[in-house]
Amino acid sequence: MGIETIESDELDVESVLGSAVERREDPSLITGEAEYTDDIQRPNMAHMAVLRSQYGHATIGDVDTSDAEEMDGVIGVYTADDLDVPGEIPVGWLLDSLETPVHPLLAGETARYQGDGIAVVVAEERYIASDAVDAIDVDYDRQDAVIDPKEAVEDGAPVVHDDLDDNTAFDWEIGDADATDDAFDDAAHTAEVDLTNQRLIPNAMEPRATVAEYKPGTEELEVHMTSQNPHLHRQLMSGVLDVPEHKIHIVAPDVGGGFGSKIHHYPDEALASWCAMETGRPVKWTATRTETYLTDAHGRDHITHGELAMDEEGTITGMRVKTYAGMGAYLSTFAPAVPTYLYGTLLSGQYDIPAIHCNVVGAFTNGAPVDAYRGAGRPEALYVVERLITLGAREMGMDPAEFRRQNFVPDDDFPHQTPVAVEYDSGNYEPALDKALKAVGYDDLRERQEELREEGRYLGIGLSSYIEACGLAPSELAGQLGAQAGLWESGLVRVHPTGKVTAFCGTSGHGQGHETTYAPVSYTHL
C-alpha cells in the first residue's frame, strides 16, 4: 500500500493519529546524509584510544608508557595518576543497603574486569593511537576472579573490591514474606524452577563514539556523543569532570541504535572530554566492536529459584522468588534499579496472586558492569513468572492456556493492587488470550501435537502473557525509590508570526521515528 499525499486543508484532524504518514527521518538515513558521531570532523582534531585490561582481575604494577610517548604522531599518554578531576563515575539509583565502591575513570592499582581502562593515548590519527596503545607495557599480577553471581556472595569467593568485606552489593526484598510462607504451608500443590538468565552483550549497529571540544575562552565543553539521554549525561559528566553543568553542551546526533546501552554514563566519553581539555584540541573516540563487547553495559545475569503455591483447584495462592543478580565489577548508572524496582514489582504479571515475596541479592563480579538493556528487569521477571505458570499448569494437569485464564486478574477487579507495590489501573486479559488462541488455531495445534507424538515426533506450543511497566515517573516518586538523576521531561511549543509552529522536546531519538511521531501529535492538538 502506497502513501497518499493529502493537502493540509483536506486533513481530518481526528484521523491523523494512528494513520499511515510518510516518515520524516528516512530520506537522510537512506541517502547517506545522516550525521553520526563518527562522521563529525573538526579542525585540528586528535584521536583517543584506550588500553584495556586483558584480565578479569589483576593487580597493576608498573605501567611503562615510554615507548608509546616516543612514537611519531602521539600527543599524550595518560594514566590514572595524570587525571586531575574527581573522575568517579556516579551511581544514578540508590538502595538502602547499597554498597557503592569507587568507579574510577581509569584503573589505578587494580583491574577488575576484562576491558577495564588502564591508560589512554591521544594521537594525530586513529591508527597511530591504536598502535601506541599496543606499545604500552603493563606489569600485571593476575588474581583469582569470580563471574557467577551466586558463587560471588558465597564464603571464600575472591573479593572484587578490597575495601568491602564481601561481594554483596545489596540485599533487597519486596512483598510479604510471612503471608507468602503461610500460602506455601497451606498449599495443596506447588511448582518450582531454577533459572539462569544469562548475560547479554549489547550490539547496536553504531558503536559508542564521542567528539569532545573544549573552549578555554569561555570554559565551555561541547560533547557530541552516541547518547540515548543527553540531559542525564550532562548532569553526571559535570560531577565527573568538575565542570559546571551550564558549561557543558551534550549533543546527540543521529544515533544508530541504543536499546538501553547508550543511556549509561561510561568512563570513555568523560575521558575523551578530559583529553580535549588537557590537550586544547578536539578529541574523537570511537569504540571498536571488540571494545563494544567488552565495555558496553551488559544485560541480565540472573540466577533465580522460583516457587508457586496453588490450592486444590489450581488457583494460585502464593509466589516466592530468590534471585542473585550480577552487577559486574562496578555499579553502572541505573544498575541497582533494574533487578529490584524494575523486576520485583512485575512478578505478579497478569495474575491475581494474593501473596508474593521476592528477595534479590546483587553481587559484584569480575565482569563488565550490568545495566538496562532491552526491557531492563521486565523480561527477567516475565521469564520467571511464565515458567512458573507453565509448570503450575503441568502440576495441576491443566491446559496452560486455561490455567492462565483461571488465574488472570478478573476484569471487574480493577484498579487491582498487587502484593509487590504497584497498582494496575485497568485491564482485560481474557479477550487478548482468546484472540491469540484463535489466531494460531490453538485447538487444532493441540490435536496435531498429539498425533505427532504418537509418531515419536514433538511439536512444542508455548504461551506467554505479560504486562509492561513504562514511563517510570514522575520524578518525585522515582526519587523516593532511589533515583538520583534523570526521569524528568519538558517540552516547548513555539508559534511564529508566520503561523509556523515549532515543537521542541527533550527526548532523544535513536531509531524510533520521533520526528514522524511528534508532528501529527502536535498537529492534532494545535
Secondary structure, DSSP 8 states (H G I E B T S, - for coil): -------GGG--GGGTTTS----SSHHHHHTT---BGGG---TT-EEEEEEE-SSSSEEEEEEE-HHHHTSTTEEEEEEGGG--S--B---SB--TT------BSS-SSEE-STT-EEEEEEESSHHHHHHHHHH-EEEEEE------HHHHTSTT---S-TTSSSSEEEEEEEE-HHHHHHHHHT-SEEEEEEEEE--B----SS--EEEEEEETTTTEEEEEE--S-HHHHHHHHHHHHT--GGGEEEE--B----TTTTTS--HHHHHHHHHHHHHSS-EEEE--HHHHHHHS-BB--EEEEEEEEE-TTS-EEEEEEEEEEEEESS--TTTTTTTTTTTGGGTTTTB--S-EEEEEEEEE-SS--B---TTTTHHHHHHHHHHHHHHHHHHHT--HHHHHHHHB--TTS-SEE-TTS-EE----HHHHHHHHHHHHTHHHHHHHHHHHHHTT------------------HHHHHHHTB-S-----EEEEE-TTS-EEEEE----SSS-HHHHHHHHHHHH-
